């Protein structure tokens, strides 16, 4: 008898239960009021605990049954990273070193999740940095419910189906791109006008979805007459962003309102998108038990290897023929920043400005990564005083100028090392 594996996906407005012992038609969805849980955050602890207790009571799990809790959040930081081929057991500690100064955030506030794909003597990593506060709250609920055999996963790490996908739910839109089973793009978009309209009409996810799907709902008679008209106009504002995301490629739609006549009419009338509807959910993939990606605390964990950082540095040094991953002793860049600019660059980590700058940094890195090919490889990124420092390997200077002609480059430097043409540049 095999051990049962169950996936529980936490969404805004509802919980999906994917029980492998049930058929597709028997997959369960349980309403979750917006005031209880939203965007990865537990807003009402006691009600959330009660909802989850009902979920696990319904599942009636045995001791050996495994549970995967899958969630999403705009608080996650997604990074695509390329590193030399190293042992699986060393990846997490390696990333702690590499990501320490990667972006405009404090790494100690985040837990590292990753998924890997090996290529020629290198590892492509899809990384999610998850706020520890979110994980601690989820773990506390699970432990109080006496659930022991569980894993918490980010939604981005659970996708394995390649393609470009757009999730359309009542309160948000999500853009997802997966290549070689690794997440490349993940953007969850809230529209405050839609959220306010749903709230003002005192609707929950199920009611709003029914109304948008033109299905009968008991709350429909109580909503404002122009509810659908307003929703259509608010949704239209996101068409250009979806088109830019598609880049002319076919997109696959999923979500509880993605197949509604309203959505299909908007996309056909106001866009040139090539799209198809694939269902309410996108397939989730559970990790191989051999991969060390579990967040759940392991009470029998081996002692930490204190000399591992040194071993990693030695390993990287031996692979200089592939990538220059060591930080230079001296930065060969021009840091011409006036005292006023430096003052303006001071960061308030508690402000919305910090979140916006961090988002812009990640977006800029994503743009640069799209330029990589056989003649251009990016090896590292760093953020310093309002500048992004980029290092890599390139065919020659002419090719560099061609690929980065649209970037606002503050300074650049070319040099040859171990037979490779290398560069460093500063961009705004």
Legacy VTK file of the C-alpha trace (Angstrom):
# vtk DataFile Version 3.0
C-alpha trace
ASCII
DATASET POLYDATA
POINTS 428 float
0.000 0.000 0.000
1.545 3.289 -1.067
1.642 6.359 1.135
-0.951 8.937 0.189
0.168 12.355 -1.067
-2.152 15.341 -0.848
-1.611 18.877 -2.159
-3.365 21.804 -0.481
-3.222 25.092 -2.400
-3.981 28.271 -0.461
-5.574 30.949 -2.647
-7.203 34.301 -2.063
-10.811 33.379 -1.393
-10.605 29.582 -1.464
-8.548 26.472 -0.671
-7.986 23.777 -3.297
-7.435 20.180 -2.190
-5.738 17.836 -4.664
-6.072 14.344 -3.229
-4.405 11.685 -5.395
-6.927 9.102 -4.165
-9.745 11.131 -5.738
-10.713 11.616 -9.356
-10.426 14.958 -11.145
-14.134 15.582 -10.597
-13.785 14.928 -6.859
-11.117 17.546 -6.253
-12.355 19.828 -3.508
-12.508 23.602 -3.218
-13.354 25.192 0.115
-14.297 28.902 0.420
-11.878 31.072 2.409
-13.185 34.583 3.180
-10.879 37.398 2.074
-10.756 38.794 5.626
-9.199 35.518 6.870
-6.390 34.959 4.370
-4.967 37.000 1.521
-1.771 36.883 -0.551
0.048 34.423 1.688
-0.846 36.269 4.897
-3.067 34.961 7.683
-5.291 37.919 8.595
-7.509 36.172 11.145
-5.513 33.444 12.887
-8.371 31.763 14.753
-10.658 31.573 11.719
-7.798 30.334 9.539
-7.000 27.647 12.107
-10.653 26.596 12.145
-10.788 26.397 8.329
-7.622 24.296 8.180
-8.906 21.989 10.925
-11.982 21.308 8.775
-9.712 20.587 5.801
-7.624 18.018 7.657
-10.648 16.463 9.288
-12.110 15.933 5.821
-8.850 14.419 4.556
-8.567 11.987 7.495
-4.831 11.576 6.982
-2.818 8.652 8.283
0.509 9.126 10.018
2.590 8.280 6.919
0.498 10.341 4.501
2.371 13.335 3.125
0.855 16.803 2.777
2.169 19.596 0.563
1.021 23.101 1.476
1.362 25.337 -1.593
0.946 29.111 -1.456
1.682 32.304 -3.370
2.413 35.873 -2.338
3.545 39.169 -3.826
5.987 39.316 -0.893
8.116 36.600 -2.501
11.262 37.606 -4.377
11.885 35.465 -7.446
15.413 35.166 -8.871
16.798 33.159 -11.782
20.431 32.292 -11.130
23.217 30.365 -12.837
26.038 28.780 -10.824
28.848 26.279 -11.403
27.966 22.604 -10.999
28.174 21.859 -7.280
26.957 19.099 -5.024
23.286 19.119 -4.074
24.097 19.294 -0.355
26.100 22.493 -0.858
23.604 24.517 -2.888
21.673 26.108 -0.027
24.788 27.299 1.828
26.274 28.481 -1.444
23.194 30.602 -2.117
23.311 32.108 1.362
26.748 33.439 0.498
25.926 34.520 -3.045
22.601 36.201 -2.298
23.747 38.088 0.778
24.397 41.254 -1.230
22.290 40.381 -4.267
19.476 42.887 -3.928
17.882 45.571 -1.868
16.729 43.272 0.933
17.954 41.658 4.154
18.501 37.963 3.393
18.151 37.036 7.076
14.434 37.868 6.820
13.894 35.264 4.104
13.976 31.502 3.644
15.507 30.191 0.420
13.490 27.888 -1.841
15.000 26.655 -5.077
14.509 24.310 -7.981
17.428 23.284 -10.195
18.125 22.174 -13.716
21.574 20.939 -14.779
23.140 21.994 -18.072
26.685 21.706 -19.419
28.812 22.048 -16.274
26.426 24.568 -14.733
23.248 24.720 -12.692
20.253 26.864 -13.580
18.377 27.738 -10.412
14.882 29.082 -9.982
14.910 30.711 -6.555
12.133 32.062 -4.350
12.978 34.076 -1.263
10.074 33.763 1.167
9.509 36.006 4.203
10.093 33.885 7.301
7.076 35.458 9.004
4.707 33.843 6.473
6.298 30.433 6.957
6.368 30.620 10.744
2.626 31.327 10.873
1.822 28.422 8.547
4.047 26.055 10.524
2.440 27.116 13.797
-1.030 26.247 12.489
0.120 22.863 11.139
1.888 21.945 14.369
-1.155 22.877 16.462
-3.210 20.631 14.200
-0.631 17.876 14.890
0.238 17.563 11.206
3.794 16.227 11.130
4.535 14.849 7.659
4.285 18.031 5.616
6.183 20.319 3.273
5.507 23.967 2.536
6.175 24.979 -1.069
5.880 28.184 -3.031
3.572 27.935 -6.008
6.425 28.887 -8.340
8.487 25.888 -7.262
5.618 23.480 -7.909
5.147 24.170 -11.639
6.636 21.730 -14.147
4.619 22.400 -17.290
6.479 24.611 -19.778
4.695 27.543 -21.382
3.280 30.994 -20.723
0.251 31.039 -18.467
-2.180 33.676 -17.245
-4.261 32.961 -14.154
-7.430 35.032 -13.912
-9.242 35.130 -10.594
-11.867 37.521 -9.286
-9.399 39.707 -7.375
-6.112 39.306 -9.266
-4.291 38.328 -12.463
-1.119 36.249 -12.489
1.528 36.020 -15.252
3.598 32.819 -15.189
6.340 31.647 -17.556
7.996 28.230 -17.190
10.981 27.050 -19.261
12.689 23.667 -18.891
10.443 23.075 -15.861
11.870 26.149 -14.105
9.893 29.279 -13.282
11.169 32.282 -15.249
8.478 34.939 -14.765
6.013 35.249 -11.903
3.944 38.391 -11.475
0.807 38.543 -9.333
-1.187 41.678 -10.132
-3.832 43.163 -7.884
-6.213 45.844 -9.109
-7.251 48.000 -6.174
-10.344 49.171 -8.050
-11.587 45.595 -8.515
-10.757 44.729 -4.909
-12.585 47.815 -3.661
-15.595 47.057 -5.829
-15.796 43.481 -4.505
-15.443 44.774 -0.945
-17.976 47.576 -1.344
-20.520 45.056 -2.616
-19.703 42.730 0.298
-18.830 39.837 -1.984
-16.645 36.830 -1.303
-14.645 35.082 -4.011
-17.355 32.551 -4.849
-20.022 35.254 -5.255
-17.814 37.513 -7.370
-16.733 34.607 -9.586
-20.314 33.467 -10.101
-21.413 36.957 -11.133
-18.479 37.420 -13.547
-19.127 33.930 -14.949
-22.766 34.993 -15.526
-23.862 32.141 -13.252
-26.706 32.585 -10.815
-25.651 33.789 -7.385
-27.854 34.777 -4.485
-25.819 37.964 -3.945
-26.263 39.169 -7.519
-29.501 40.978 -6.693
-27.683 43.049 -4.069
-24.757 44.328 -6.151
-24.652 47.634 -7.988
-26.220 47.521 -11.449
-23.034 48.428 -13.303
-20.855 45.877 -11.480
-19.979 43.914 -14.638
-19.493 47.072 -16.682
-17.011 48.398 -14.131
-15.211 45.068 -13.872
-14.796 44.945 -17.644
-13.287 48.450 -17.729
-10.910 47.703 -14.862
-9.755 44.442 -16.480
-9.123 46.203 -19.790
-6.358 48.230 -18.166
-4.229 45.083 -17.883
-4.465 43.963 -21.518
-1.245 45.702 -22.591
0.685 44.080 -19.732
-0.598 40.636 -20.732
0.331 41.297 -24.370
3.844 42.394 -23.405
4.189 39.268 -21.294
3.087 37.003 -24.171
5.623 38.507 -26.583
3.555 37.107 -29.437
3.599 33.575 -27.983
0.482 31.587 -27.250
-0.746 31.956 -23.686
-2.725 29.423 -21.704
-5.482 30.712 -19.452
-6.597 29.141 -16.197
-8.571 30.249 -13.181
-12.146 30.244 -11.920
-13.276 33.068 -14.226
-10.756 32.581 -17.061
-13.364 30.861 -19.253
-16.121 33.400 -18.662
-17.773 35.009 -21.684
-16.772 38.431 -20.362
-13.044 37.571 -20.251
-13.085 35.832 -23.628
-14.968 38.737 -25.218
-12.467 41.270 -23.826
-9.453 39.301 -25.075
-10.928 38.730 -28.527
-12.178 42.295 -28.960
-9.356 44.321 -27.445
-6.218 42.217 -27.996
-4.405 40.150 -30.586
-3.532 37.449 -28.091
-3.342 33.812 -29.143
-4.834 32.005 -26.152
-6.556 28.846 -24.971
-8.336 27.890 -21.774
-6.797 24.907 -19.951
-9.035 24.628 -16.899
-9.509 26.078 -13.432
-6.083 24.962 -12.195
-2.545 24.579 -13.466
-0.863 21.261 -12.705
1.313 21.142 -9.600
4.405 19.016 -9.298
5.589 17.705 -5.942
9.360 17.499 -5.411
11.409 14.352 -5.319
11.970 13.290 -1.737
15.713 13.238 -2.393
15.814 16.991 -3.026
16.640 18.970 0.089
14.075 21.707 -0.354
11.943 21.003 2.713
11.105 23.867 4.988
9.788 21.590 7.740
12.205 21.457 10.628
14.139 18.208 10.751
14.815 17.277 14.355
17.489 14.815 13.273
19.339 17.360 11.137
23.089 16.773 10.853
25.483 19.250 12.440
26.246 22.290 10.322
29.447 22.019 8.359
31.360 25.112 9.455
34.056 24.750 6.832
31.546 24.495 3.960
31.854 28.174 2.900
35.620 27.750 2.510
35.135 24.540 0.548
32.689 26.280 -1.751
35.122 29.106 -2.429
37.840 26.608 -3.309
35.416 24.790 -5.612
34.449 27.989 -7.401
38.091 28.976 -7.847
38.775 25.682 -9.589
35.990 26.400 -12.060
37.145 29.816 -13.260
37.282 28.438 -16.810
33.494 28.288 -16.744
32.338 31.250 -14.690
33.931 34.026 -12.657
31.798 33.790 -9.544
34.275 35.163 -7.017
33.890 38.800 -6.134
36.804 40.928 -7.221
39.068 42.293 -4.508
38.612 45.678 -6.084
35.535 46.892 -7.936
36.662 48.191 -11.383
33.781 50.601 -11.677
33.350 54.354 -11.496
31.199 55.250 -8.519
30.490 58.891 -9.288
27.598 59.652 -6.984
27.114 63.092 -5.463
26.504 63.440 -1.755
22.942 64.503 -2.504
22.303 61.358 -4.556
23.732 59.208 -1.789
21.395 60.867 0.673
18.452 60.190 -1.611
19.426 56.533 -1.883
19.063 55.844 1.849
16.581 53.023 2.276
13.666 52.848 4.678
12.958 49.112 4.791
9.520 49.710 6.297
8.344 51.993 3.494
6.514 51.409 0.248
9.502 53.005 -1.473
11.674 50.027 -0.467
9.179 47.620 -1.967
8.997 49.627 -5.195
12.792 49.841 -5.582
13.143 46.133 -4.907
10.519 45.381 -7.547
12.301 47.604 -10.090
15.608 45.865 -9.347
14.147 42.399 -9.946
12.416 43.599 -13.138
15.671 45.038 -14.473
17.540 41.798 -13.760
14.790 39.855 -15.550
15.216 42.089 -18.623
18.970 41.538 -18.683
18.656 37.761 -18.315
16.540 37.605 -21.458
19.566 38.847 -23.441
21.700 35.818 -22.562
22.736 33.455 -25.363
25.721 31.353 -26.454
27.869 34.479 -26.837
26.789 36.261 -23.653
26.565 34.817 -20.137
25.757 36.813 -17.000
27.630 35.508 -13.958
26.611 37.852 -11.135
24.509 40.826 -10.091
24.878 43.172 -7.148
22.994 46.252 -5.999
24.964 49.169 -4.565
23.873 52.771 -3.889
21.228 52.875 -6.565
23.328 51.090 -9.205
23.147 47.519 -10.451
26.595 45.944 -10.905
26.601 43.264 -13.610
29.458 40.872 -14.452
29.723 38.286 -17.199
31.409 36.667 -20.192
31.010 37.989 -23.736
32.188 37.153 -27.250
33.754 40.598 -27.785
33.168 44.264 -27.058
31.206 44.823 -30.278
28.761 42.080 -29.321
28.457 43.606 -25.826
27.573 47.009 -27.295
24.993 45.434 -29.588
23.225 43.456 -26.841
23.152 46.264 -24.276
22.543 49.216 -26.558
19.233 50.026 -24.861
20.579 50.018 -21.288
21.514 53.141 -19.372
25.139 52.158 -18.680
26.955 54.343 -16.145
30.344 52.640 -16.567
31.834 49.526 -18.160
35.110 47.649 -18.119
36.488 44.841 -20.335
39.337 42.499 -19.536
40.637 39.050 -20.475
41.100 36.327 -17.885
41.827 32.612 -18.328
41.190 32.975 -22.035
37.732 34.533 -21.629
36.523 38.021 -22.479
34.974 39.368 -19.315
33.104 42.529 -18.496
31.751 44.538 -15.613
29.229 47.322 -15.928
27.192 49.651 -13.790
23.629 50.470 -14.836
20.891 52.591 -13.366
LINES 1 429
428 0 1 2 3 4 5 6 7 8 9 10 11 12 13 14 15 16 17 18 19 20 21 22 23 24 25 26 27 28 29 30 31 32 33 34 35 36 37 38 39 40 41 42 43 44 45 46 47 48 49 50 51 52 53 54 55 56 57 58 59 60 61 62 63 64 65 66 67 68 69 70 71 72 73 74 75 76 77 78 79 80 81 82 83 84 85 86 87 88 89 90 91 92 93 94 95 96 97 98 99 100 101 102 103 104 105 106 107 108 109 110 111 112 113 114 115 116 117 118 119 120 121 122 123 124 125 126 127 128 129 130 131 132 133 134 135 136 137 138 139 140 141 142 143 144 145 146 147 148 149 150 151 152 153 154 155 156 157 158 159 160 161 162 163 164 165 166 167 168 169 170 171 172 173 174 175 176 177 178 179 180 181 182 183 184 185 186 187 188 189 190 191 192 193 194 195 196 197 198 199 200 201 202 203 204 205 206 207 208 209 210 211 212 213 214 215 216 217 218 219 220 221 222 223 224 225 226 227 228 229 230 231 232 233 234 235 236 237 238 239 240 241 242 243 244 245 246 247 248 249 250 251 252 253 254 255 256 257 258 259 260 261 262 263 264 265 266 267 268 269 270 271 272 273 274 275 276 277 278 279 280 281 282 283 284 285 286 287 288 289 290 291 292 293 294 295 296 297 298 299 300 301 302 303 304 305 306 307 308 309 310 311 312 313 314 315 316 317 318 319 320 321 322 323 324 325 326 327 328 329 330 331 332 333 334 335 336 337 338 339 340 341 342 343 344 345 346 347 348 349 350 351 352 353 354 355 356 357 358 359 360 361 362 363 364 365 366 367 368 369 370 371 372 373 374 375 376 377 378 379 380 381 382 383 384 385 386 387 388 389 390 391 392 393 394 395 396 397 398 399 400 401 402 403 404 405 406 407 408 409 410 411 412 413 414 415 416 417 418 419 420 421 422 423 424 425 426 427
